[in-house]
Amino acid sequence: MVKEGTKAPAFKLKGSDGKEHSLSEFKGRYLVLYFYPKDDTPGCTIEAKGFNKKLDEIKKKGAEIVGVSKDDLKSHDKFCNKYGLEFLLLSDPDSKMIKEYGAYGDRGIFGMGTLRNTYIIDKKGKIAKVFEKVNPKGHEDEILEALDSLEE
């Protein structure tokens, strides 16, 4: 489990844009890294649409949004196209990154899997804020508030 103030685990995963992405490319800006269970499911759709709706505001605060799930790139592509998502989704089919960030565990009636956790990584690659067991409704506003507090 990663904690606030610790170095964010490095990663290298393929994204919904067809390119490979790593933590180092986000240096110098905030990275809002959110983990979610599955493309095109009710809670995950609410969360993604919320981020998409506030994307301009989030970017104005010097942050990028990146979603991570086990879904493959084909699934990410369908999800992005269906809802007009304008941010990057990464595919972690073996849950390696998901587990390194501590976003894997018991999901109650859904069994073991990806937890709905969000991490804000600062401009130097350290964990600035951790959100666990996220409620997808209004989470984008929580992120905007957290980004405001980090800028002070």
Secondary structure, 3 states (H helix, E strand, C coil): CCCCCCECCCCEEEECCCCEEEHHHHCCCEEEEEECCCCCCHHHHHHHHHHHHCHHHHHHCCEEEEEEECCCHHHHHHHHHHHCCCCEEEECCCCHHHHHCCCEEECHHHCEEECCCEEEECCCCEEEEEECCCCCCCHHHHHHHHHHHHHC
